[in-house]
Every structure is written in structure tokens, then in C-alpha cells.
């Protein structure tokens, strides 16, 4: 038994360092100009050497199944379960997104615009924090008179514009001055226009359902992104498994299997070489 172990170690050492073997009589008798069999063997084995890792990187588990290793089914099953989980979470996120968009229009926006128009997600986040958008223009004419109620979103934007551009936010300068015009331009760029006004007045319960739908949608999309990370890890782990297993088999010249076990707080790798 001791002699076998030493022989195996020596064989692995020779294979790893690439030590040339003494040519046998058949090789020495080869005609001049003919390639030596030892020089052809590595290049002949190279396509098979990369086949299993590449297959596992593309579809986890296939590299192991090509080598008739049962654990390939575990990688493949993990891939299928992960894909189903990702599709489910993505579908759940989209469903909740459709729900809060429809609720926002039916309850808070329909009174201001008869046709629903979608926009960026930040708009719906703003609808969470403010019960009403406020008016965009308080004047009936073409002149822009910003909303002054600070409890509304547009009113809060106008407060921020005055604090940014006016020396005294409570004392308006002359409308022809750069300070006043700068504040108006700030308001024009950040306030909600007439097509996207809203009000949750007398609908605080519906606004709570709206907030919950946004939270569920965000959570589903976040978990779907985490699932993509797990799928990628499964591809990489299966490819590394196949790479190590094929390298060991090539180095030892014997059937070699690699078993990986992942447990909470620990990971184990067991290599089996047949004699």
C-alpha cells in the first residue's frame, strides 16, 4: 500500500512538471522526420481538456454529466430551479408595478387627466411621500405663478427654489431680476406639470395600498437580481469543478472524481482517484 502511494505521487509529480520519459524502442525506431508520439499527445488531449469546463460554464452540470459523474445532475437541477425562481420573481415585480400604476391613475390622477400616461419610477416614489402634487400654475394666463402650499409637492419645490435663489425666501425680488427668474426656471424644471398632477385626498387607505404595492415590487425585483447572482455562481462553480476534475484525471492518467459539499459555515472538497 505504501509503495502504491509513492508511485502515485511520483506519477503526479512527473505529469505536473512535464518531465520527459525515456523513449522506448518503438519511438526510437521511428523514421527521420516523423513526429514523436509524446509530442502529439498533449495537443490531441487539449480539446477534450477544455470541453468539460466550457460545457459546464455554458450549462451547469453538463461537464460532469459528460464524465458520467452523478453530481452534474445537482448543478443542472440548481440551474433549473434558479431560472424558475428568477422568472417568478420578475413576473411578481411586474405584476405589482402594474398594480400600483393602475391604482395611482384610478384614485389619484384620473380627476386631472382623462388618459393615463406613464413616466419614470421616481414620480411614483414622490406620490408615496406627498398626498397631493398641488397646482402647477396658479394663474389662468400664460404667466407662470408657482404653487405656494408647502404641504404639496410643487409647493415644496417652490420653497426650495426660493431658498436657493433669493436672498430672503419670504421677500420676493423684482420679477425681472435674475434671482426671481432663476427660481422660476428651477420650479419649471422640477415641478410636476399639468398632465401628472395627483391628489390622495380622502383616499389615505388607497395610498397605503399603493405604498405596499411599490414595496412588494421593489422587493421582488431585488430578489430577482440576487437570484441572477446565484445563477452566475452556479455556472462558475460547475466550470471550476469540471476544470479541476479533468486536470486531475489528465495528470494522474486514472479515473478521477471531485466531490464538493457546501454546508452552512463550511465547504468540503473530496478527491477520489481509482487504482
C-alpha positions in Angstrom: 0.0 0.0 0.0 2.9 2.4 0.8 4.6 1.6 -2.5 1.4 2.4 -4.4 1.0 5.8 -2.8 4.6 6.7 -3.6 4.2 5.6 -7.1 1.1 7.7 -7.5 2.8 10.8 -6.1 5.7 10.3 -8.4 3.4 10.0 -11.4 1.6 13.2 -10.5 4.9 15.0 -10.0 6.2 13.9 -13.4 2.9 14.9 -15.0 2.8 18.3 -13.3 6.4 19.2 -14.1 6.3 17.8 -17.6 9.4 15.6 -17.2 10.2 13.8 -20.4 10.2 10.0 -20.3 12.8 7.8 -21.7 11.8 7.0 -25.4 11.0 3.3 -25.9 12.3 1.2 -28.7 9.3 1.8 -30.9 9.7 5.6 -30.6 13.5 5.4 -31.3 12.8 3.3 -34.4 10.6 5.9 -35.9 11.8 7.1 -39.3 13.5 10.5 -39.6 11.1 13.5 -39.9 8.2 11.7 -38.2 6.7 13.4 -35.2 7.2 11.7 -31.9 4.0 10.3 -30.3 4.8 12.1 -27.0 4.7 15.4 -28.8 1.3 14.7 -30.3 -0.4 13.5 -27.2 -0.8 16.9 -25.3 -2.3 18.7 -28.4 -4.5 15.7 -29.0 -5.8 15.9 -25.5 -6.3 19.6 -25.3 -9.7 19.8 -27.0 -11.1 17.2 -24.5 -9.4 19.1 -21.7 -11.4 22.3 -22.3 -14.6 20.5 -23.4 -16.0 19.7 -19.9 -15.2 23.1 -18.3 -16.7 25.0 -21.3 -19.8 22.9 -21.3 -20.3 23.4 -17.5 -19.8 27.2 -17.9 -22.5 27.3 -20.6 -24.9 24.9 -18.9 -24.0 23.9 -15.3 -23.7 20.2 -14.8 -23.1 19.2 -18.4 -19.3 18.9 -17.9 -19.9 16.5 -15.0 -22.5 14.5 -16.9 -20.1 14.1 -19.9 -17.7 12.4 -17.5 -20.5 10.2 -16.1 -20.4 12.0 -12.7 -23.7 12.0 -10.9 -23.3 15.3 -9.2 -23.8 17.0 -12.6 -27.5 16.5 -12.0 -27.3 18.6 -8.9 -25.8 21.5 -10.8 -28.4 21.1 -13.5 -31.2 20.9 -11.0 -29.9 24.1 -9.2 -29.9 25.9 -12.6 -33.4 24.9 -13.5 -34.7 25.8 -10.0 -32.9 29.2 -10.1 -34.2 30.1 -13.5 -37.8 29.3 -12.4 -37.3 31.3 -9.3 -35.9 34.3 -11.3 -38.9 34.2 -13.8 -41.3 34.0 -10.9 -39.8 36.9 -9.1 -39.6 39.1 -12.2 -43.2 38.3 -13.0 -44.2 39.2 -9.5 -42.3 42.5 -9.7 -44.0 43.4 -12.9 -47.4 42.5 -11.6 -47.0 44.7 -8.5 -45.7 47.5 -10.8 -48.9 47.3 -12.9 -51.0 47.3 -9.8 -49.5 50.5 -8.2 -49.6 52.3 -11.6 -53.2 51.4 -12.1 -54.1 52.4 -8.6 -52.3 55.7 -8.9 -54.3 56.6 -12.0 -57.7 55.4 -10.9 -57.6 57.0 -7.5 -55.2 60.0 -7.5 -54.7 61.1 -11.1 -57.9 60.5 -13.1 -59.5 63.7 -11.9 -56.7 65.7 -13.5 -56.1 63.8 -16.7 -58.6 61.5 -18.5 -55.8 59.5 -20.2 -53.1 57.6 -18.3 -49.5 58.5 -19.2 -46.7 56.5 -17.6 -43.4 58.1 -16.5 -40.3 57.4 -14.5 -40.3 55.4 -11.2 -39.2 58.5 -9.2 -42.6 60.1 -9.9 -44.4 57.2 -8.1 -41.9 57.4 -5.3 -42.9 61.1 -4.9 -46.5 60.1 -4.8 -45.7 58.0 -1.8 -44.4 61.0 0.2 -46.9 63.7 -0.8 -50.6 63.4 -0.5 -51.0 65.9 -3.4 -48.9 67.4 -6.1 -50.5 70.8 -5.9 -51.2 73.1 -8.8 -48.6 73.7 -11.4 -49.7 77.2 -12.3 -52.0 79.3 -10.0 -52.6 81.9 -12.8 -55.1 81.3 -15.6 -52.9 83.1 -18.1 -49.6 82.2 -19.8 -47.6 83.7 -16.9 -46.3 81.1 -14.5 -47.3 81.6 -10.9 -45.9 78.6 -8.8 -47.8 76.7 -6.2 -47.4 78.2 -2.7 -48.7 75.5 -0.4 -45.6 73.8 1.1 -47.6 70.7 2.0 -47.9 69.8 -1.7 -45.0 68.6 -3.8 -45.0 71.6 -6.2 -45.2 73.9 -3.2 -42.2 72.2 -1.6 -40.3 72.7 -4.9 -41.1 76.4 -4.9 -39.9 76.7 -1.4 -36.6 75.1 -2.3 -36.3 77.3 -5.4 -36.8 80.5 -3.3 -34.3 79.2 -0.7 -31.8 78.6 -3.5 -32.0 81.8 -5.5 -33.5 84.5 -3.2 -31.6 86.3 -0.6 -34.7 86.2 1.6 -37.1 83.3 0.7 -40.0 85.3 2.3 -39.3 88.5 0.4 -39.7 88.1 -3.4 -37.4 90.3 -5.5 -38.5 92.1 -8.7 -39.8 89.6 -11.3 -37.3 91.0 -13.8 -34.2 90.2 -11.7 -32.0 87.2 -12.3 -32.8 85.9 -8.8 -36.5 85.7 -9.4 -36.2 84.3 -12.9 -33.7 81.7 -11.7 -36.1 80.5 -9.1 -38.9 80.2 -11.6 -36.7 78.2 -14.0 -35.8 75.9 -11.2 -39.5 75.4 -10.4 -40.3 74.9 -14.1 -37.6 72.1 -14.3 -38.6 70.2 -11.2 -42.3 70.7 -10.6 -45.0 68.3 -11.8 -46.7 69.5 -14.9 -50.5 69.6 -15.5 -50.5 66.2 -17.1 -49.2 64.4 -14.0 -51.0 66.1 -11.1 -52.4 63.9 -8.4 -54.2 64.0 -5.1 -54.8 61.3 -2.5 -57.4 63.5 -0.8 -59.9 61.3 1.1 -58.0 58.2 -0.1 -55.4 57.6 2.5 -56.3 53.9 2.6 -55.7 53.6 -1.1 -52.4 55.5 -0.7 -51.3 52.9 1.9 -52.1 50.1 -0.6 -50.2 52.0 -3.2 -47.1 52.2 -1.0 -47.4 48.5 -0.2 -47.5 47.6 -3.9 -44.4 49.6 -4.5 -42.6 47.9 -1.7 -43.5 44.5 -2.9 -42.5 45.3 -6.5 -39.1 46.6 -5.3 -38.6 43.6 -3.1 -39.4 41.2 -5.9 -37.0 42.9 -8.4 -34.2 43.0 -5.8 -34.6 39.3 -5.0 -34.6 38.6 -8.8 -31.3 40.3 -9.1 -29.9 38.3 -6.2 -31.1 35.2 -8.0 -29.1 36.2 -11.0 -26.0 36.3 -8.9 -26.7 32.8 -7.6 -27.2 31.5 -11.2 -23.9 33.0 -12.2 -22.2 31.4 -9.2 -23.6 28.1 -10.2 -22.1 28.4 -13.7 -18.7 29.4 -12.3 -18.7 26.7 -9.6 -19.7 23.9 -12.1 -17.0 25.1 -14.5 -14.3 25.1 -11.8 -15.4 21.7 -10.7 -15.1 20.3 -14.2 -11.8 22.0 -14.7 -10.2 20.6 -11.6 -11.6 17.1 -12.2 -10.4 17.0 -15.8 -6.9 18.3 -14.8 -6.6 15.7 -12.1 -7.6 12.9 -14.5 -5.1 14.1 -17.1 -2.3 14.5 -14.5 -2.8 11.0 -12.9 -3.8 9.1 -16.0 -6.6 7.5 -14.0 -10.3 8.0 -13.5 -10.6 10.9 -11.0 -13.7 12.3 -9.4 -14.1 15.5 -7.4 -16.9 15.9 -4.9 -17.8 19.3 -3.4 -20.0 19.8 -0.4 -21.3 23.2 0.8 -22.7 23.4 4.2 -23.6 26.4 6.4 -20.3 27.9 7.5 -18.1 25.3 5.8 -17.2 23.8 2.4 -15.6 20.4 1.7 -13.8 19.0 -1.3 -13.0 15.3 -1.7 -10.9 13.9 -4.5 -11.1 10.2 -5.4 -8.5 8.6 -7.7 -9.1 5.0 -8.8 -6.2 2.5 -8.7 
